[in-house]
Amino acid sequence: MFILKGASILIIGASHLSMPTYLGTTLTDALLNKGAQVHSLGVCGSTPSGWTKVTRGGCGGGERVGSAPIKLKFGEIARTVPLPYLIETEKPDILIVVLGDTLAQYDEPNLELAWVNAEMTRFSTMVSKTNTKCYWVGPSWGEEGFSSGKTYARVKQVSEILSTMTAPCTYIDSLKMSKPGEWRTNDGIHYKGDYYRQWGKKIVEKIEQTE
């Protein structure tokens, strides 16, 4: 069992980390309860390559340090921080990446595999150079029938692709944590009520199960 007590953890990702009721709160709380030190940073709409340089978010962001409330960010200040800088300045024991939905291109008829490959290759190469223990949290089911265009077929497709491309990060398959449509959403992607807490708890359980 992997011990989280005393570990310094950096979490980066897109909109699932950006709001007070999202993973920036629930995943952070679950890790804090295990005795970890946590810094989470989410930039809405960001993709892996966006974390290789300073990239402005398309719809805000959020940052949480330790047990403090999430600090919401809008406009010019909602932007990524290059991963090499974050790793160098914070020297985390563990990096957790929460990215998947922004790679799925739900509004397109087909997934552009070459683009996904380029995104993943650039980011994974950068992570490898840091020699940091890393976990990659893949997308969860969400719900079909919303304007986001998310479908179970597409999220399954992108999850299967990511599972083969996240090395050196260990892939955490969120699709195994619930059934399609079980966790209710506001827009097909972002969850209502208690579901973010369930997701955060299950992510931590998966991390603890690794060696």
Backbone as a chain_set.jsonl record, in Angstrom:
{"seq": "MFILKGASILIIGASHLSMPTYLGTTLTDALLNKGAQVHSLGVCGSTPSGWTKVTRGGCGGGERVGSAPIKLKFGEIARTVPLPYLIETEKPDILIVVLGDTLAQYDEPNLELAWVNAEMTRFSTMVSKTNTKCYWVGPSWGEEGFSSGKTYARVKQVSEILSTMTAPCTYIDSLKMSKPGEWRTNDGIHYKGDYYRQWGKKIVEKIEQTE", "coords": {"N": [[0.84, -1.202, 0.0], [0.547, 2.193, -0.871], [1.85, 4.906, 0.901], [0.475, 7.913, 1.844], [0.766, 9.787, 3.813], [2.432, 12.64, 4.874], [3.391, 13.177, 2.357], [4.199, 15.412, -0.307], [2.112, 16.919, -2.556], [1.281, 17.805, -5.855], [-1.318, 18.927, -7.827], [-2.568, 19.173, -11.057], [-4.655, 20.388, -13.734], [-7.708, 20.654, -15.657], [-10.966, 22.046, -15.928], [-12.238, 20.45, -13.982], [-10.938, 20.889, -11.641], [-11.474, 23.449, -10.945], [-13.573, 24.768, -9.57], [-15.338, 25.518, -6.439], [-16.853, 23.25, -5.512], [-15.789, 21.152, -6.859], [-13.198, 18.764, -7.892], [-10.922, 20.078, -7.002], [-11.513, 20.783, -4.443], [-12.666, 18.378, -3.292], [-10.932, 16.172, -3.935], [-8.552, 17.214, -2.973], [-9.26, 17.472, -0.238], [-9.595, 14.758, 0.438], [-6.996, 13.834, 0.17], [-5.648, 15.471, 2.019], [-6.792, 14.479, 4.334], [-5.453, 12.134, 4.538], [-3.065, 12.911, 5.439], [-1.393, 14.248, 3.702], [0.378, 16.949, 2.015], [-0.943, 19.451, 0.018], [-1.259, 21.044, -3.153], [-3.344, 22.387, -5.472], [-4.096, 23.147, -8.863], [-6.11, 24.371, -11.261], [-7.002, 24.99, -14.635], [-9.416, 26.068, -16.655], [-10.379, 24.416, -19.607], [-7.801, 23.732, -20.355], [-5.233, 21.802, -21.968], [-2.879, 19.025, -22.174], [-0.49, 20.068, -23.453], [-0.749, 22.716, -22.855], [0.294, 22.996, -20.352], [2.949, 23.016, -20.671], [3.893, 25.466, -21.094], [3.148, 28.964, -20.499], [-0.238, 29.388, -20.574], [-3.262, 30.844, -21.374], [-6.412, 30.321, -19.824], [-9.639, 29.28, -21.07], [-11.983, 29.704, -19.709], [-11.758, 30.598, -17.06], [-10.462, 29.617, -13.792], [-9.047, 27.822, -10.954], [-7.385, 27.748, -7.766], [-5.928, 25.995, -5.092], [-4.404, 25.917, -1.966], [-3.242, 23.796, 0.365], [-5.42, 23.555, 3.154], [-6.864, 25.815, 2.732], [-9.579, 27.789, 1.3], [-10.67, 27.366, -2.124], [-9.233, 29.542, -4.469], [-10.663, 31.485, -6.784], [-10.076, 32.168, -10.249], [-10.045, 34.517, -12.865], [-10.204, 35.828, -16.226], [-7.184, 37.391, -17.237], [-5.543, 36.315, -15.244], [-6.189, 33.692, -15.055], [-4.488, 31.232, -15.899], [-2.118, 28.781, -17.047], [0.762, 27.405, -15.355], [4.02, 26.746, -16.313], [4.959, 23.345, -16.274], [7.694, 22.443, -15.692], [8.666, 24.612, -14.165], [6.898, 24.583, -11.968], [7.516, 22.084, -10.838], [10.228, 22.448, -10.208], [10.177, 24.572, -8.363], [8.413, 23.732, -6.344], [8.984, 21.087, -5.819], [7.482, 18.545, -5.591], [6.536, 15.391, -4.104], [4.735, 13.833, -5.411], [2.993, 14.027, -8.458], [-0.186, 14.749, -9.656], [-2.228, 14.434, -12.397], [-5.095, 15.691, -13.819], [-6.682, 15.228, -16.452], [-8.546, 14.838, -19.413], [-11.195, 15.085, -20.492], [-10.833, 17.442, -21.973], [-9.356, 16.572, -24.046], [-10.968, 15.032, -25.556], [-12.606, 16.063, -27.579], [-15.461, 16.399, -27.884], [-17.308, 17.784, -29.401], [-16.746, 17.217, -31.989], [-17.066, 15.098, -34.908], [-15.254, 12.989, -35.112], [-12.463, 11.687, -33.301], [-9.413, 13.343, -33.237], [-6.714, 11.704, -33.676], [-3.982, 12.089, -34.19], [-3.512, 14.634, -33.166], [-4.107, 14.24, -30.424], [-2.062, 12.436, -29.809], [0.201, 14.061, -30.23], [-0.21, 15.984, -28.234], [-0.017, 14.398, -25.904], [2.531, 13.232, -26.124], [4.324, 15.399, -26.011], [3.835, 16.4, -23.435], [4.294, 14.144, -21.766], [6.976, 13.62, -22.246], [8.122, 15.818, -21.018], [7.377, 15.395, -18.344], [8.807, 13.071, -17.801], [11.418, 14.014, -17.709], [11.485, 15.281, -15.286], [11.543, 13.364, -13.345], [9.581, 12.755, -11.463], [7.243, 11.137, -9.359], [4.171, 10.106, -10.679], [0.671, 10.364, -11.323], [-2.027, 9.819, -13.516], [-5.205, 10.938, -13.942], [-7.854, 9.701, -15.607], [-10.708, 10.529, -17.778], [-14.111, 10.562, -16.524], [-17.392, 8.977, -16.683], [-19.616, 10.831, -16.943], [-22.525, 12.287, -18.496], [-24.724, 11.552, -21.221], [-26.455, 13.446, -23.815], [-26.376, 16.203, -23.459], [-25.477, 19.66, -24.186], [-22.746, 19.734, -24.304], [-21.951, 17.605, -25.785], [-20.874, 15.232, -24.984], [-20.385, 11.752, -25.112], [-20.882, 8.315, -24.226], [-19.518, 6.494, -25.765], [-17.441, 8.029, -26.91], [-16.024, 8.954, -24.645], [-15.157, 6.561, -23.6], [-13.519, 5.728, -25.674], [-11.463, 7.717, -25.673], [-10.432, 7.346, -23.13], [-9.373, 4.755, -23.285], [-7.351, 5.19, -25.15], [-5.727, 7.082, -23.821], [-4.849, 5.521, -21.689], [-2.767, 4.086, -22.694], [-0.814, 5.912, -23.137], [0.105, 7.562, -21.097], [2.412, 7.12, -19.646], [5.382, 8.429, -18.171], [3.513, 8.48, -16.127], [1.279, 6.791, -13.938], [-1.683, 5.341, -14.995], [-4.964, 6.154, -14.006], [-7.991, 4.774, -14.184], [-10.911, 6.241, -14.474], [-13.359, 5.39, -15.393], [-13.911, 2.975, -14.297], [-14.93, 3.504, -11.881], [-17.579, 4.103, -11.622], [-20.895, 3.587, -13.029], [-22.02, 4.159, -16.427], [-23.647, 7.238, -16.581], [-24.377, 7.141, -13.922], [-23.329, 8.969, -12.088], [-24.613, 12.062, -11.696], [-24.874, 15.042, -13.708], [-24.361, 18.605, -14.406], [-24.017, 19.505, -16.97], [-23.331, 17.42, -18.591], [-20.668, 16.943, -18.244], [-19.59, 18.145, -15.837], [-20.062, 17.528, -12.387], [-22.961, 17.142, -10.251], [-23.929, 17.777, -6.829], [-22.897, 15.29, -4.561], [-21.131, 13.83, -6.074], [-18.566, 14.564, -6.967], [-17.165, 14.323, -4.603], [-17.267, 11.549, -4.232], [-15.787, 10.74, -6.469], [-13.256, 11.912, -5.934], [-12.548, 10.524, -3.576], [-12.349, 7.897, -4.525], [-10.232, 8.15, -6.322], [-8.084, 8.613, -4.587], [-8.107, 6.177, -3.227], [-7.299, 4.453, -5.284], [-4.7, 5.378, -5.746], [-3.522, 4.731, -3.296], [-3.507, 2.014, -3.491], [-1.425, 1.395, -5.13], [2.067, 0.577, -5.456]], "CA": [[0.0, 0.0, 0.0], [1.311, 3.441, -0.958], [1.575, 5.766, 2.052], [0.349, 9.319, 1.459], [1.062, 10.657, 4.956], [3.668, 13.399, 4.758], [3.765, 13.409, 0.958], [3.903, 16.703, -0.928], [1.39, 16.569, -3.784], [0.869, 18.858, -6.782], [-2.382, 18.493, -8.727], [-2.859, 20.117, -12.141], [-5.678, 19.904, -14.643], [-8.604, 21.619, -16.3], [-12.096, 22.588, -15.18], [-12.643, 19.617, -12.847], [-10.249, 21.388, -10.447], [-11.551, 24.913, -10.948], [-14.665, 25.364, -8.795], [-15.317, 25.101, -5.037], [-17.444, 21.932, -5.23], [-15.19, 20.175, -7.767], [-12.093, 17.969, -7.351], [-9.977, 20.929, -6.302], [-11.892, 20.673, -3.036], [-12.92, 17.021, -2.781], [-9.714, 15.373, -4.025], [-7.616, 17.801, -2.019], [-9.683, 17.087, 1.11], [-9.321, 13.33, 0.632], [-5.545, 13.703, 0.352], [-5.322, 16.098, 3.296], [-7.231, 13.56, 5.387], [-4.444, 11.081, 4.617], [-1.847, 13.499, 5.982], [-0.56, 14.812, 2.64], [0.394, 18.389, 1.774], [-1.505, 19.494, -1.331], [-1.462, 22.274, -3.922], [-4.054, 22.071, -6.713], [-4.186, 24.265, -9.791], [-6.916, 24.01, -12.425], [-7.256, 26.036, -15.618], [-10.503, 25.577, -17.487], [-10.087, 24.266, -21.029], [-6.4, 23.428, -20.634], [-4.834, 20.494, -22.464], [-1.521, 18.744, -21.694], [0.533, 20.981, -23.967], [-0.92, 24.005, -22.202], [1.083, 23.018, -19.12], [4.368, 23.091, -21.012], [4.172, 26.893, -21.241], [2.071, 29.779, -19.942], [-1.382, 29.352, -21.486], [-4.463, 31.416, -20.77], [-7.587, 29.464, -19.837], [-10.767, 29.799, -21.822], [-13.189, 29.921, -18.899], [-11.421, 30.763, -15.66], [-9.672, 28.585, -13.148], [-9.065, 27.834, -9.497], [-6.177, 27.279, -7.104], [-6.095, 25.744, -3.658], [-3.175, 25.575, -1.261], [-3.577, 23.205, 1.647], [-6.822, 23.533, 3.566], [-7.507, 27.098, 2.427], [-10.609, 27.683, 0.254], [-10.223, 27.572, -3.504], [-9.187, 30.911, -4.97], [-11.11, 31.497, -8.179], [-9.303, 33.033, -11.124], [-10.754, 34.882, -14.083], [-9.496, 36.709, -17.139], [-5.757, 37.247, -17.49], [-4.841, 35.54, -14.224], [-6.544, 32.277, -15.213], [-3.542, 30.689, -16.863], [-1.279, 27.697, -16.561], [2.153, 27.645, -14.984], [4.773, 25.658, -16.935], [5.241, 22.257, -15.351], [9.068, 22.429, -15.166], [8.789, 25.628, -13.124], [6.172, 24.103, -10.795], [8.273, 20.998, -10.221], [11.476, 22.986, -9.673], [9.94, 25.438, -7.214], [7.672, 23.059, -5.28], [9.604, 19.78, -5.577], [6.493, 17.625, -5.034], [6.801, 13.959, -4.128], [3.782, 13.225, -6.331], [2.226, 14.868, -9.373], [-1.445, 14.167, -10.123], [-2.744, 15.143, -13.566], [-6.516, 15.392, -14.055], [-6.97, 15.696, -17.805], [-9.142, 13.822, -20.274], [-12.32, 15.64, -21.247], [-10.388, 18.467, -22.925], [-8.725, 15.885, -25.175], [-11.952, 14.148, -26.189], [-13.221, 16.706, -28.748], [-16.842, 15.917, -27.921], [-18.1, 18.489, -30.407], [-16.305, 16.81, -33.32], [-17.561, 13.757, -35.261], [-14.201, 11.994, -34.92], [-11.339, 12.083, -32.463], [-8.204, 13.569, -34.03], [-5.721, 10.916, -32.965], [-2.646, 12.683, -34.325], [-3.451, 15.755, -32.222], [-4.015, 13.668, -29.081], [-0.719, 11.881, -29.683], [1.139, 15.172, -30.098], [-0.425, 16.557, -26.905], [0.471, 13.491, -24.874], [3.969, 13.03, -26.265], [5.02, 16.587, -25.53], [3.703, 16.503, -21.988], [4.928, 12.994, -21.118], [8.421, 13.819, -22.333], [8.476, 16.808, -20.01], [7.248, 14.76, -17.029], [9.915, 12.12, -17.672], [12.637, 14.749, -17.368], [11.422, 15.745, -13.896], [11.728, 12.211, -12.447], [8.597, 12.877, -10.393], [6.198, 10.113, -9.338], [3.041, 10.764, -11.313], [-0.578, 9.643, -11.6], [-2.878, 10.516, -14.49], [-6.611, 10.605, -13.732], [-8.585, 9.776, -16.867], [-12.074, 11.071, -17.71], [-15.191, 9.721, -16.006], [-18.477, 8.792, -17.661], [-20.514, 11.958, -17.185], [-23.842, 11.923, -19.024], [-25.043, 11.894, -22.604], [-27.663, 14.222, -24.046], [-26.199, 17.61, -23.114], [-24.87, 20.46, -25.25], [-21.308, 19.463, -24.372], [-21.744, 16.584, -26.802], [-20.201, 14.059, -24.424], [-21.04, 10.462, -25.294], [-20.181, 7.224, -23.561], [-18.596, 5.888, -26.735], [-16.248, 8.866, -27.077], [-15.218, 8.989, -23.426], [-14.505, 5.255, -23.52], [-12.442, 5.731, -26.674], [-10.331, 8.543, -25.256], [-9.846, 6.72, -21.95], [-8.56, 3.626, -23.735], [-6.159, 5.744, -25.793], [-4.87, 7.685, -22.801], [-4.275, 4.489, -20.831], [-1.549, 3.579, -23.335], [0.055, 7.032, -23.489], [0.4, 8.466, -19.975], [3.722, 6.851, -19.031], [5.685, 7.704, -16.938], [2.438, 8.561, -15.134], [0.401, 5.637, -13.792], [-3.033, 5.738, -15.404], [-6.094, 5.831, -13.141], [-9.163, 4.669, -15.054], [-12.107, 6.702, -13.76], [-14.55, 4.696, -15.891], [-14.143, 1.813, -13.449], [-15.393, 3.976, -10.581], [-19.033, 4.246, -11.635], [-21.535, 3.123, -14.247], [-22.407, 5.28, -17.293], [-24.83, 7.979, -16.165], [-24.647, 6.994, -12.486], [-23.017, 10.251, -11.459], [-25.401, 13.059, -12.417], [-24.116, 16.231, -14.062], [-25.051, 19.836, -14.797], [-23.84, 19.783, -18.397], [-22.775, 16.243, -19.237], [-19.265, 16.786, -17.841], [-19.32, 18.568, -14.458], [-21.001, 16.798, -11.555], [-23.809, 17.728, -9.231], [-23.981, 17.2, -5.502], [-21.858, 14.562, -3.857], [-20.379, 12.943, -6.969], [-17.143, 14.917, -6.952], [-16.571, 13.735, -3.395], [-17.079, 10.13, -4.513], [-14.683, 10.616, -7.422], [-12.016, 12.207, -5.232], [-12.261, 9.429, -2.651], [-11.934, 6.723, -5.296], [-8.894, 8.435, -6.857], [-7.129, 8.395, -3.504], [-8.062, 4.728, -2.988], [-6.485, 3.855, -6.342], [-3.31, 5.731, -5.495], [-3.061, 3.961, -2.136], [-3.373, 0.6, -3.879], [-0.2, 1.209, -5.882], [3.269, 0.395, -4.643]], "C": [[0.875, 1.251, 0.0], [0.885, 4.373, 0.173], [1.584, 7.236, 1.621], [0.723, 10.275, 2.592], [2.417, 11.314, 4.795], [4.091, 13.726, 3.346], [3.359, 14.809, 0.506], [3.318, 16.424, -2.309], [0.994, 17.82, -4.563], [-0.171, 18.275, -7.715], [-2.597, 19.562, -9.79], [-3.924, 19.522, -13.052], [-6.538, 21.026, -15.173], [-9.777, 21.959, -15.378], [-12.534, 21.74, -13.998], [-11.951, 20.031, -11.548], [-10.587, 22.849, -10.149], [-12.605, 25.546, -10.051], [-14.721, 24.785, -7.384], [-15.88, 23.716, -4.749], [-16.812, 20.822, -6.058], [-14.011, 19.452, -7.097], [-11.028, 18.802, -6.645], [-10.24, 20.945, -4.811], [-11.927, 19.219, -2.587], [-11.698, 16.115, -2.851], [-8.668, 15.888, -3.046], [-7.973, 17.398, -0.593], [-9.346, 15.627, 1.409], [-7.832, 13.083, 0.863], [-5.089, 14.315, 1.675], [-5.68, 15.178, 4.461], [-6.276, 12.376, 5.555], [-3.1, 11.617, 5.135], [-0.909, 14.078, 4.943], [-0.604, 16.338, 2.665], [0.035, 18.591, 0.304], [-1.607, 20.912, -1.882], [-2.144, 21.873, -5.225], [-4.221, 23.33, -7.559], [-4.941, 23.803, -11.04], [-7.154, 25.2, -13.334], [-8.247, 25.481, -16.635], [-10.105, 25.549, -18.964], [-8.667, 23.871, -21.358], [-6.211, 21.986, -21.107], [-3.405, 20.226, -21.991], [-0.465, 19.726, -22.176], [0.433, 22.364, -23.341], [-0.124, 24.143, -20.931], [2.572, 22.958, -19.401], [4.821, 24.532, -21.175], [3.053, 27.665, -20.551], [0.952, 29.86, -20.976], [-2.61, 29.889, -20.774], [-5.651, 30.463, -20.907], [-8.742, 30.107, -20.578], [-11.964, 30.165, -20.97], [-12.869, 29.953, -17.412], [-10.598, 29.616, -15.106], [-9.78, 28.687, -11.64], [-7.791, 27.252, -8.933], [-6.458, 27.084, -5.627], [-4.764, 25.309, -3.065], [-3.557, 25.051, 0.114], [-5.065, 23.219, 1.927], [-7.553, 24.85, 3.314], [-8.597, 26.901, 1.368], [-9.994, 27.872, -1.134], [-10.278, 29.059, -3.849], [-9.549, 30.884, -6.448], [-10.306, 32.505, -8.987], [-10.076, 33.277, -12.422], [-9.864, 35.758, -14.957], [-8.028, 36.375, -17.277], [-5.043, 36.36, -16.477], [-5.204, 34.052, -14.26], [-5.654, 31.671, -16.292], [-2.673, 29.62, -16.213], [0.089, 28.222, -16.137], [2.952, 26.488, -15.576], [5.195, 24.599, -15.911], [6.685, 22.232, -14.847], [9.283, 23.435, -14.04], [8.101, 25.163, -11.84], [6.97, 23.028, -10.06], [9.539, 21.529, -9.555], [11.247, 23.788, -8.392], [9.278, 24.7, -6.044], [8.258, 21.706, -4.895], [8.616, 18.788, -4.944], [6.981, 16.177, -5.07], [5.947, 13.278, -5.185], [3.125, 14.312, -7.183], [0.968, 14.105, -9.769], [-1.984, 15.042, -11.248], [-4.194, 14.72, -13.782], [-6.906, 15.991, -15.398], [-7.525, 14.549, -18.643], [-10.244, 14.396, -21.128], [-11.881, 16.676, -22.272], [-9.648, 17.864, -24.116], [-9.742, 15.13, -26.026], [-12.66, 14.748, -27.402], [-14.667, 16.251, -28.938], [-17.694, 16.574, -29.002], [-17.697, 18.143, -31.836], [-16.789, 15.39, -33.63], [-16.542, 12.654, -35.019], [-13.096, 12.566, -34.051], [-10.088, 12.2, -33.323], [-7.017, 12.93, -33.306], [-4.321, 11.518, -33.041], [-2.469, 13.845, -33.35], [-3.321, 15.251, -30.791], [-2.612, 13.125, -28.833], [0.326, 12.978, -29.473], [1.026, 15.817, -28.715], [0.223, 15.695, -25.821], [1.991, 13.323, -24.925], [4.75, 14.203, -25.697], [4.995, 16.665, -24.013], [4.459, 15.371, -21.283], [6.451, 13.092, -21.157], [8.897, 14.778, -21.255], [8.406, 16.208, -18.602], [8.418, 13.813, -16.788], [11.189, 12.816, -17.216], [12.656, 15.209, -15.907], [11.677, 14.623, -12.892], [10.804, 12.276, -11.239], [7.57, 11.755, -10.48], [4.886, 10.757, -9.771], [1.863, 9.81, -11.499], [-1.415, 10.49, -12.55], [-4.314, 10.032, -14.317], [-7.367, 10.808, -15.042], [-10.01, 10.267, -16.681], [-13.068, 10.057, -17.155], [-16.388, 9.786, -16.956], [-19.277, 10.059, -17.963], [-21.878, 11.469, -17.664], [-23.964, 12.323, -20.488], [-26.256, 12.821, -22.657], [-27.581, 15.687, -23.68], [-25.486, 18.338, -24.251], [-23.366, 20.268, -25.352], [-20.978, 18.422, -25.431], [-21.073, 15.321, -26.282], [-21.038, 12.809, -24.647], [-20.219, 9.384, -24.596], [-19.173, 6.567, -24.499], [-17.313, 6.701, -26.858], [-15.385, 8.865, -25.814], [-14.519, 7.65, -23.215], [-13.321, 5.186, -24.479], [-11.234, 6.51, -26.177], [-9.666, 7.962, -24.009], [-8.934, 5.563, -22.343], [-7.265, 4.109, -24.39], [-5.2, 6.303, -24.753], [-4.177, 6.629, -21.946], [-2.979, 3.922, -21.394], [-0.496, 4.668, -23.532], [0.506, 7.89, -22.311], [1.74, 8.201, -19.294], [4.638, 8.063, -19.208], [4.617, 7.806, -15.852], [1.646, 7.25, -15.114], [-1.022, 6.066, -14.102], [-4.068, 5.256, -14.397], [-7.357, 5.905, -13.983], [-10.424, 5.03, -14.274], [-13.374, 5.997, -14.215], [-14.884, 3.477, -15.047], [-14.737, 2.202, -12.095], [-16.903, 4.132, -10.485], [-19.575, 3.636, -12.922], [-21.897, 4.334, -15.113], [-23.707, 5.933, -16.805], [-25.141, 7.912, -14.683], [-24.398, 8.294, -11.735], [-23.669, 11.363, -12.286], [-24.622, 14.365, -12.587], [-25.015, 17.445, -14.291], [-25.062, 20.024, -16.304], [-23.302, 18.599, -19.197], [-21.371, 15.93, -18.762], [-19.056, 17.049, -16.353], [-20.44, 18.101, -13.529], [-21.784, 17.639, -10.553], [-23.509, 17.097, -7.871], [-22.722, 16.522, -5.027], [-20.914, 13.78, -4.769], [-18.899, 13.299, -7.071], [-16.45, 14.374, -5.704], [-16.309, 12.246, -3.612], [-15.884, 9.909, -5.443], [-13.337, 10.845, -6.719], [-11.602, 11.087, -4.301], [-11.741, 8.211, -3.389], [-10.557, 6.927, -5.934], [-7.834, 8.144, -5.798], [-7.002, 6.901, -3.204], [-7.187, 4.038, -4.019], [-5.002, 4.149, -6.144], [-2.743, 4.902, -4.348], [-2.817, 2.49, -2.49], [-2.102, 0.326, -4.68], [0.975, 1.056, -4.934], [4.295, 1.48, -4.957]], "O": [[1.825, 1.355, 0.775], [-0.307, 4.602, 0.377], [2.582, 7.733, 1.098], [0.971, 11.455, 2.345], [3.428, 10.638, 4.603], [5.048, 14.473, 3.144], [2.308, 15.319, 0.893], [3.954, 15.77, -3.136], [0.446, 18.77, -4.003], [0.064, 17.237, -8.333], [-2.788, 20.732, -9.46], [-4.076, 18.303, -13.131], [-6.152, 22.194, -15.145], [-9.588, 22.14, -14.175], [-13.156, 22.271, -13.078], [-12.335, 19.574, -10.471], [-10.048, 23.427, -9.206], [-12.543, 26.748, -9.792], [-14.216, 23.688, -7.145], [-15.418, 23.06, -3.815], [-17.242, 19.672, -5.978], [-13.849, 19.521, -5.878], [-10.31, 18.291, -5.785], [-9.32, 21.098, -4.008], [-11.283, 18.863, -1.6], [-11.447, 15.358, -1.914], [-7.986, 15.111, -2.377], [-7.093, 17.023, 0.182], [-8.871, 15.301, 2.497], [-7.456, 12.223, 1.66], [-4.245, 13.748, 2.369], [-4.955, 15.11, 5.454], [-6.287, 11.701, 6.585], [-2.128, 10.871, 5.253], [0.247, 14.373, 5.249], [-1.502, 16.939, 3.255], [0.642, 17.97, -0.568], [-1.988, 21.847, -1.179], [-1.584, 21.1, -6.003], [-4.453, 24.423, -7.043], [-4.462, 22.946, -11.781], [-7.47, 26.293, -12.864], [-7.944, 24.546, -17.376], [-9.569, 26.521, -19.498], [-8.342, 23.687, -22.532], [-6.936, 21.08, -20.698], [-2.773, 21.133, -21.449], [0.37, 20.171, -21.389], [1.417, 23.103, -23.3], [0.12, 25.255, -20.464], [3.376, 22.859, -18.473], [6.008, 24.792, -21.372], [2.1, 27.057, -20.065], [1.152, 30.331, -22.095], [-2.951, 29.43, -19.684], [-5.869, 29.873, -21.965], [-8.815, 31.33, -20.698], [-12.868, 30.859, -21.436], [-13.612, 29.404, -16.599], [-10.107, 28.762, -15.844], [-10.509, 29.526, -11.111], [-7.181, 26.37, -9.537], [-7.132, 27.895, -4.992], [-4.087, 24.435, -3.607], [-4.126, 25.777, 0.929], [-5.876, 22.931, 1.046], [-8.731, 24.981, 3.647], [-8.539, 25.933, 0.61], [-8.926, 28.468, -1.279], [-11.259, 29.741, -3.551], [-8.818, 30.322, -7.263], [-9.908, 33.555, -8.481], [-10.673, 32.364, -12.993], [-8.895, 36.351, -14.483], [-7.663, 35.208, -17.417], [-4.046, 35.72, -16.811], [-4.585, 33.247, -13.566], [-6.036, 31.611, -17.461], [-2.519, 29.572, -14.993], [0.505, 29.32, -16.507], [2.585, 25.334, -15.355], [5.712, 24.913, -14.838], [6.889, 22.015, -13.652], [9.995, 23.153, -13.077], [8.648, 25.324, -10.749], [7.088, 23.05, -8.835], [9.884, 21.102, -8.453], [12.032, 23.694, -7.448], [9.551, 25.007, -4.883], [8.054, 21.231, -3.778], [8.89, 18.249, -3.872], [7.743, 15.789, -5.956], [6.355, 12.283, -5.785], [2.755, 15.375, -6.684], [1.045, 12.945, -10.173], [-2.173, 16.246, -11.072], [-4.487, 13.532, -13.912], [-7.396, 17.118, -15.471], [-7.025, 13.426, -18.582], [-10.245, 14.225, -22.347], [-12.491, 16.782, -23.336], [-9.347, 18.564, -25.083], [-9.405, 14.641, -27.104], [-13.259, 14.009, -28.182], [-15.048, 15.779, -30.01], [-18.678, 15.996, -29.465], [-18.238, 18.705, -32.788], [-16.909, 14.567, -32.723], [-16.913, 11.511, -34.752], [-12.829, 13.768, -34.063], [-9.741, 11.271, -34.053], [-6.402, 13.544, -32.435], [-3.564, 11.464, -32.073], [-1.395, 14.016, -32.774], [-2.514, 15.773, -30.022], [-2.042, 13.335, -27.762], [1.224, 12.841, -28.642], [2.036, 16.156, -28.097], [0.919, 16.2, -24.94], [2.652, 13.278, -23.888], [5.732, 14.01, -24.979], [6.009, 16.96, -23.381], [5.18, 15.614, -20.315], [7.13, 12.693, -20.21], [9.95, 14.574, -20.651], [9.268, 16.478, -17.766], [8.959, 13.765, -15.683], [11.952, 12.263, -16.424], [13.721, 15.494, -15.358], [11.988, 14.884, -11.73], [11.188, 11.903, -10.13], [7.077, 11.454, -11.567], [4.529, 11.831, -9.286], [2.033, 8.626, -11.789], [-1.501, 11.71, -12.41], [-4.606, 8.854, -14.522], [-7.505, 11.931, -15.526], [-10.475, 10.407, -15.55], [-12.886, 8.848, -17.299], [-16.389, 10.559, -17.914], [-19.584, 10.33, -19.124], [-22.33, 10.386, -17.292], [-23.376, 13.311, -20.928], [-26.989, 12.963, -21.677], [-28.61, 16.358, -23.596], [-24.956, 17.707, -25.167], [-22.768, 20.602, -26.375], [-19.849, 18.366, -25.919], [-20.739, 14.431, -27.065], [-22.244, 12.803, -24.403], [-19.013, 9.532, -24.402], [-18.103, 6.136, -24.07], [-16.221, 6.136, -26.904], [-14.159, 8.784, -25.898], [-13.401, 7.612, -22.702], [-12.261, 4.658, -24.142], [-10.106, 6.022, -26.248], [-8.45, 8.078, -23.852], [-7.844, 5.412, -21.791], [-6.208, 3.506, -24.204], [-4.0, 6.032, -24.798], [-3.037, 6.825, -21.524], [-2.18, 3.344, -20.657], [0.593, 4.391, -24.034], [1.229, 8.865, -22.516], [2.16, 8.987, -18.445], [4.666, 8.662, -20.284], [4.801, 7.268, -14.76], [1.378, 6.671, -16.166], [-1.517, 7.043, -13.539], [-4.053, 4.097, -13.983], [-7.744, 6.98, -14.441], [-10.941, 4.219, -13.506], [-14.371, 6.004, -13.493], [-16.017, 2.995, -15.074], [-15.014, 1.339, -11.262], [-17.447, 4.276, -9.39], [-18.813, 3.222, -13.795], [-22.064, 5.432, -14.582], [-24.728, 5.266, -16.64], [-26.08, 8.563, -14.224], [-25.169, 8.669, -10.852], [-23.309, 11.573, -13.444], [-23.822, 14.745, -11.731], [-26.24, 17.338, -14.361], [-25.985, 20.621, -16.859], [-22.871, 18.756, -20.339], [-20.921, 14.788, -18.86], [-18.407, 16.252, -15.676], [-21.62, 18.257, -13.841], [-21.333, 18.684, -10.084], [-22.914, 16.023, -7.784], [-21.629, 17.086, -5.078], [-19.988, 13.132, -4.282], [-18.064, 12.411, -7.245], [-15.275, 14.007, -5.753], [-15.258, 11.735, -3.226], [-15.076, 9.005, -5.229], [-12.399, 10.067, -6.891], [-10.424, 10.735, -4.241], [-10.798, 7.562, -2.935], [-9.795, 5.969, -6.069], [-6.817, 7.51, -6.08], [-5.899, 6.415, -2.952], [-6.417, 3.139, -3.68], [-4.154, 3.28, -6.349], [-1.61, 4.427, -4.422], [-2.01, 1.815, -1.85], [-1.736, -0.831, -4.89], [0.876, 1.371, -3.748], [5.377, 1.494, -4.37]]}, "num_chains": 1, "name": "protein.A"}
